[in-house]
Amino acid sequence: MIPREDQLETISHQRQGSLGEIPFAVLLQALSVCRRSVVLEIERGPLKKSILFEDGVPVDCRSNLLQDTLSGFMVARGDLTEEVAQKCLDKCAVRGLRFGEVLILEGLITASELYRVLQQNLAKKLLDGFSWRDGIFRIVDPLPEVESSLKVGIPQLVVTGISRFALDEEVSKAVGPLVGKVLFLHPKPAHPLSAIRLSSDQRRLTELLTEGRRIDELASATSIEFSEIMRFLYSLAVLGIVVAEHRMPKERAEFPPPAGEAEAAAVTGEEEGYSTVSIHEIETQEFDAGLVSRALTPDQLEALRQDFPVKPRRISEEARNAIMETYLEHRKQDAFDLLGVPETASMIDVEDQFLEYARRFVPWQLDGEGLEDLAEKAQDIFLEGCRAFGELCDPDRRNALIVRRRNLREEQAKKPAPERFVIKSELLDPEIQFKKGKALMEAARYREARQQLEFAFDCDPQNSIYRAHLARCRFLELGRSEAESSLAELREVLRIDPECGLACYFIGLIEGAVGQTEIAESHLQRAIKMMMPDRRPIEALKALRAKQKKSKTSVF
């Protein structure tokens, strides 16, 4: 589905609906363009996610999946062992602290590193939604109080999500009406093209689109795979960046050339509030969505640098972490906590503490190349400190805050200690189902194994290992009739994750089983390199060659 501009307002106010009718990408675009501050709840079977939007920007995502928790995410990536994570969770329960706070206190991570991991975690949770072909959604307002300081830009999220998860038939159906039409970049899109970090291939496509091209002309003018062109066009069409000629504004404005990856990452601005991130960074989990981009041409950028030269500036790691730690916590704190003053503090004490706070976080001390992202965060917490100071200077507002704090303490004190600190967990853990599925496969109980693996993959659709095992299990259960479907699924795994040696190995096994020995050998040889020191591909290749030799001997 490619929404028209007039449809987005209606969709953004639709209370509920089906993800089969309104895809996740379209929902994100509608809420972003209309700058809604709401909660988007999506649900598919036992899986649930609640995404918090503030002025159209996703700032938090809560789900009932274990791997979506910060601890589960870090264990899955290998940042923490299960033992260390459990010890930290125990300390969270005893001290009443968040997991990230314990990580910093234990010296396991710095505030800057924690921010990056939190951004990566949020991006992963949001990307899951692009794999949901069915399910329901609800849009709930008003938005509850938001404590998260994170942001993820919609443009890059949509491009990445569609590139990774959109099915070929979904893309063909959506882009089909555009076939044969001349396509252009919209001169005044809802999102600037600079909010997306473009690969060299994508930049080439956007350059062609500034002049207007049909899809077949884009394919013939480049060496890019047709399916990749279609996915990219689909994502830009959903974002309103690409439109057919008959939908172009009557008065066409000159569209600036797309910013290169370096420029998109280097310049910052506050108007759009978008975090930029490359597809490669999301796929490798190197996601830092702190940068914000303006739609400036390279010539304009160079002119600004010449008019306002800034000497590169160094900042200590300690100062950087102090800014990041305060930034991560500032929305969870009231005026007393933010400035670090007790309720009984005199106005002189409050003024002294505020001046110290201001000296630490004044943003204009961070002028210089490479510090734009940090300066933006320093500005946020500096202004928040100013608001906190204003609140404590006003006797009525200060007294009201003291009453609220006292009531909160009384409510907490009424709860029994175990109830205050226990970590209640009813989270779904796909790893348990995956391990059960593998064990059932080894026992040749393929039907039962498939059910377990399907649940694991439904819970974690970005897990290449789950998906590869599921495809292999379906072939083992149904035999040759399922071969083509299983192979297509495994090739899709390799498209998304080219380093998944297990998918190569399983392709080799299936191709060998159906008699395609040359293809099987090629994939097994590739799997040997990718899976070292795992000897399974080596043994499979030996078995395949022995089978070939025996077959030739029997012929003679």
Secondary structure, DSSP 8 states (H G I E B T S, - for coil): ----HHHHHHHHT--EEETTTS-HHHHHHHHHHTT---EEEEEETTEEEEEEEETTEEEEEEESBGGGSHHHHHHHHTSS-HHHHHHHHHHHHHHT--HHHHHHHTTSS-HHHHHHHHHHHHHHHHHHGGG--S-EEEEE-S-----------HHHHHHHHHHHH--HHHHHHHHGGGTTS-EEE-SS-SS-GGGS---HHHHHHHHHHHH-B-HHHHHHHS-S-HHHHHHHHHHHHHTTSEEEGGGS-SS---------HHHHHH---SSS------HHHHHTT---TT-------HHHHHHHHHHS--------HHHHHHHHHHHHHGGG--HHHHHT--TT--HHHHHHHHHHHHHHH-GGGG-STT-HHHHHHHHHHHHHHHHHHHHHHSHHHHHHHHHHHHHHHHHHHHS-HHHHH------B-HHHHHHHHHHHHHTT-HHHHHHHHHHHHHH-TT-HHHHHHHHHHHHHHHGGGGHHHHHHHHHHHHHH-TT-HHHHHHHHHHHHHTT-HHHHHHHHHHHHHHHTT--HHHHHHHHHHHHHHHHHHHH-
